[in-house]
Structures are given as C-alpha cells and as structure tokens.
Amino acid sequence: MAYSFPLQRILDLKEREKEFLVRSLADSLQKKETAEKEYIETRHIQQRAEEHLSRIPEQGIQVKELLEQYRFIQQVAGKVKRAEEILSTLEKEVEREMEKVKGKEMEVKTYRRLRENGYREWLNEEEKKEQKALDEISIHSFLKKRENATQTG
C-alpha cells in the first residue's frame, strides 16, 4: 500500500501559486531592468545637453537658440523625473513580489514538511504492522512445532 498525503491537492495548488508568483516576479524584474536602461539613457542625454549648454557662452549663440536649448533641457529633465518615478514604482513592485514569493515558499515548505512527517508516521505504522505480522507468524510457527513435538514425543 502506498502513502497518500491527504493535503496533496493543497500542496499542488500552493506550488502552482508559487510558480505564478515567480513568473510575475521575473516579469517585474524585466520591466525594472528596462526602466533602468531608459533612465540611464535619458540621464545621459540630459548630461550631454547640459554640457552643451555650458559651452554656449564660448561659442556665441543667439537668444532664440539658447531658449530652444533651455526648453530641450527642461523636457529631458521632465523625462528623467518621470523615469525616476517609474523606476521607483517598479522597485516597490519588485519588493512586494519578492515578499509574496517568500511567503508562498514558506507555505509550500510547511506543506512539504507535513507531507514528510505524515510519510514517516505512515512508514512507522507500516513497519509496526509488518513486525506484528512477523511476530504472529513466528508464534504460530513455534506453537505448531511445539504441538508436533508433543504429538511425536
């Protein structure tokens, strides 16, 4: 007779939930990585524009061009700020996802421990049953030999 864990369906469900959360975490990490790249690129553009603007007094530029440069830098600064906000939001999302995965891992571990403990208990009971059956066979065999010995003797 094989051991059947009574909570196996729940364990299977918890494992599937954990797998779903791990995939969701991987998606969030991918989004965060993409947002980090976008932030770095936008920040790099901002730095180059600011460097260019700092060199303008040396080049002698018209006011119109100076205003265009300034507007461009403001636009890029806005994009950088939005990228920072998105990145911050995604970092928080990743943290939440990681906590969910850790919690689900603990649930799965608990059910696995319950299954292992149940299996050990079942195994001990099976060994006791087997030992009892062997003891009964031994007693029966001993009594039969003794009976045969008293009849012949």
N, C-alpha and C positions, 0 to 999 in steps of 0.2 A: 504494500500500500504506500502510495506517495504522499508527501506532505502537501497540504493545500492551505496557503495563507489566506485567512478569512478577509483580510483587508487589501487583497491584491489589486482589486479594481481601483480602490482609492489611491494606492501607490502608483499604479499606472497613470491615473489622472494627474497626480501631482508631478510625475516625471514629464508628462506632456506639457503641463503648465510651465514647468521649469524650462523645457526646450523652447517654448514660445517666448518666454521672457529673455532667454539667452539670445534668440534671434532678434528680438526687439532691441536689446542692448547693443548688439552688433550694428543694427541699423542706425541707432542713435550715435554710436561712436563714429560711423561713417559720415553721418551728417555733420558731426562736430569737426571731424578732420577736414571736410570740405569747407566749412565755415572758417576754420583756422587759416586755410590756404587763401581764401578770399580776403580775410582780414589782413594777412601779411602782404598780399599783392596791393590792396588798397592803401595800406600804410606806406608801402614803398613808393607808390605814385604820389602820395601826399608829401613825402620827404623830398622827392625829386622836384616837385612843383615849388616847395618852399625854398629849396636850394636855388632854383632858377630865379625865383622872386628876389632872393637876397643878392643875386648878381646883377639885377636890373640897373641899380644906380651906376654901375661901372659902364654899362652898355648905352645908357641914354635912351630911354624909351618914351613913347608918347603916353599921355594920361589914359587915353582910350585903351591901349594895350595893357596898361597897368591895371585898370579896372577889370578887364577881362581875365587877367591872371588872378587877381584877387577873388573874383567870383568863382573861378575854377577851383581855387584852393578851398573856398568855403564849401563848394559842392563835394569835393573829395573829403573834407573834414566831416561833413554830414554822413557820407557813405561809411567812413571809418567808425563814426559813432554808432550807426546802425549795425555795422558788422560786429562791433564790440557787444552791443546788446543781444544780438542773435547768438553770438558765441557764449555769452554769459547764460542765456536761457538754455542753450544746448548742454552746457556743462552741468547745470542743475538737473536737467532731464537725465543725463547720463548717471549722475549720482543717485537719483531716485530709482532708475532702472537697476543699478548695481545693488541697491538696498533690497529691492524686490527679489532679485536673483538670489542674494544671500539668504533672505528669509525663506524662499522656496527650497533652496538647498538644505536648509536646516529641517524643513518639514519632510523632505524626501529622506534625509538621513534618519530621522525619527522613525518613519515607517519602515525603512530597511532594517533598523535595529530591532523593531518589533517583530519583523519577519524572521530575522536571525534568531532572536530569543525564542520565538514560537517554534522554529525548526529544532532548536536544541532541546526544548522541552518535549517535543514530539519524538525526537530521536531517543531521548532518555526513556520515555514511556514505551517505545518500541523495544528497546533493549531490555527493559524490565519484563515486558510480556514474553520476549524470547527466552529470557532466563527462567521465568516461571514455567514456560512450556518445557524447557530442557530439564528443569528440576522435576516436573511431573513425570517426564519420560524416564528419568533416572530412578525415581521412586518406584514407578510401575515396573521397570526392568528389575530392580532389586527385589521387589516383592515377588515377582514371577520366578526369579532364580531361587529365592528362599523357599517358595512353595514347591518348586521342582525338587529341591534338595530334601525337604521334609517328606515328600512322597516316595522318593527313592531310598531313603535312609532309614 
